[in-house]
Amino acid sequence: MSVTAPRGFRAAGVTAGLKTSGGKDLALVVNDGPEHVCASVFTANRCKANPVLWSQEVVKDGTARAVVLNSGGANCYTGAEGFQTTHAVAEQVAAGLGVGAVDVVVCSTGLIGLANPRELVLRGVDDALAALSAGHGTDAAEAIMTTDSVSKQVVVEGSGWSIGGMAKGAGMLAPQLATMLVVLTTDAQVDAATADRALRAATRVSFDRLDSDGCMSTNDTVTLLASGASGITPPEADFTEALVRACTDLAMQLLADAEGADHEIAITVLNAATEDDAVEVGRSVARSNLFKAAVFGNDPNWGRVLASIGTTGAAFDPADLDVAMNGVWVCRASEPHTPPDQVDLTGRDVSVTIDLKAGTARATVWTNDLTHAYVHENSAYSS
Amino acid sequence: MSVTAPRGFRAAGVTAGLKTSGGKDLALVVNDGPEHVCASVFTANRCKANPVLWSQEVVKDGTARAVVLNSGGANCYTGAEGFQTTHAVAEQVAAGLGVGAVDVVVCSTGLIGLANPRELVLRGVDDALAALSAGHGTDAAEAIMTTDSVSKQVVVEGSGWSIGGMAKGAGMLAPQLATMLVVLTTDAQVDAATADRALRAATRVSFDRLDSDGCMSTNDTVTLLASGASGITPPEADFTEALVRACTDLAMQLLADAEGADHEIAITVLNAATEDDAVEVGRSVARSNLFKAAVFGNDPNWGRVLASIGTTGAAFDPADLDVAMNGVWVCRASEPHTPPDQVDLTGRDVSVTIDLKAGTARATVWTNDLTHAYVHENSAYSS
């Protein structure tokens, strides 16, 4: 179901032949209306892939009819030829739907510097158009998988309306969007400004706080399509809250499937002077290779947590920091407290709690441990 | 020789019993004058170890008589008790030399949160005082080793004067000083202001541009002692140039011995608008786990280089970037150029050259690849 759970949407996932594995690699999600509201958030990376450059223009007017996505090639740094392929794909989708190409969002994922064979993609688009169905949401979710081991889908129910979503991304989960492609759909009636506000609010506390390996992708795109087919206009707060739940659910699915991870780590920063401070501190710990390798070794090495906190500009007293791991306060007032051997890190879920004692703001940042499997997956294969 | 190569210095390296291995773990370097000029650079980490807090005060007047260093425990986040140990060590050294404790720099390295047994350290200080000799520079260099596989020493000859140095640090090599302890000595006549300027100029282009794993230590200290025993006052430019050579030589020794590395990677950024831009771009690539894992796999993945460049605020046109690996231009004007299979990364030394086409400034940042051995060394043992 996922993206086709809300009324007004059809989807397809087909094999265009871009993936060497021969699996599904082209997905199409179509909004049949009556409304065609759209909002998107893109990677903050200044080196953007061709489909991102295209789609940024598509969504500017707050409307879109469809999202077409391919795995098997990022179409990034492939020159004018690559941009023309993105354009041709949008045109092909638009022609099949009887709409304008300027209402077709395009997303690609895969290796940078690799051109997508245009003939194959266009034939895949034709197959996808023919396969469109309100029952094919799962096909679409499967077609955007790359190194993902499972597809990621979500449905959140509102009062007479719902939100559906699918996501891919197992590698470069990073701030200001991970390497991820996400499509969210809803049959709620929301205008473009509301959709944009809600999407930014939701990605800010979900995908943006997922920092698997500190790397930032060139292709990240999160797109929300609203059909209005339920005829119901929910209060903005309700809609935003449901969208936060959908995005957080997908983000946790991405985290659990990050390349080669043995542990999911939630770093919660308490009593920060500002939410930005809390996020900065959480991110600094999430990016410490030394800390992440220690977690892989089930070693509650709180010294590496303090060393990371100290690299930030956040407000705190270096002599008065508290750190807990899995609920055990191993450091109080910047001194050893409960002995680390009382912390059991053998489970998959690890929590780190940092008390900055500088205010009342808080934030949680999620990451994974640094494992042999991560090194293997990112050294043995090009991706 | 190393720190005892210049006239006016004695050193010792002894076993105090702090290291579980039973190896040498306490070093002492004494400046016998006639001058006692000193300059130091400390970690930029806001979470500083007790010896750093102490030594920052010691060097404020530009003079010091001795540097005492221990491995086997960082004396960081060990509370008031830990600070008192640092103070007691300085007092013990000072008493032995007949000088004031405020002229004794103290350095520690090892696990954070671990108190150094005061009795053992003080007994070690007595042994070191008794062992002081102009022939014991190598003993001192060996006593500061932690996970280092070899000691790091250097001598640079001037015209009638020289510079000697020793360093330790194999793990957290990072900007604004790596996890490193460095002692440099010279018999040149330099005043405190000159020593300080020369040291900052030298560390800025050497240790500061070594970024092995992006982590920043709590204990980093680089100290220069000048005895004036040669009776020669070199031109400041000559002295600075020799100090740059000494620091760069030690930095390259640290790089070559970084924990678990298979490749030394030099990232040179050309034609940047400013030197700061060049350093920011180089550092962003040096910190990309994806890029570093690719190098471990001998995969010339230039897409991961571009993705890192795009995360910076440096001046460049994302559509006009050139990237070479080992001299082969795999990317020109942000498009694929020479096929990556013509790049051979099997050797230890890897060069990445990035042309930003935005100015005339340049900089080189050094890092290592991300390997299974790195993960093993930092997960299987506490450090």
Interface residues (C-beta under 8 A of the other chain):
Chain A: A44 N45 R46 C47 K48 A74 C76 Y77 T78 G79 L111 I112 G113 G171 M172 D213 G214 C215 M216 S217 T218 R287 S288 N289 L290 A293 A294 F296 G297 D299 N301 W302 G303 R304 L306 A307 S308 I309 G310 T311 T312 P318 L321 C331 A333 S334 E335 P336 L370 T371 H372 Y374 V375 H376 N378 S379 A380 Y381 S382
Chain B: A44 N45 R46 C47 K48 A74 C76 Y77 T78 G79 L111 I112 G113 G171 M172 D213 G214 C215 M216 S217 T218 R287 S288 N289 L290 A293 A294 F296 G297 D299 N301 W302 G303 R304 L306 A307 S308 I309 G310 T311 T312 P318 L321 C331 S334 E335 P336 L370 T371 H372 Y374 V375 H376 N378 S379 A380 Y381 S382
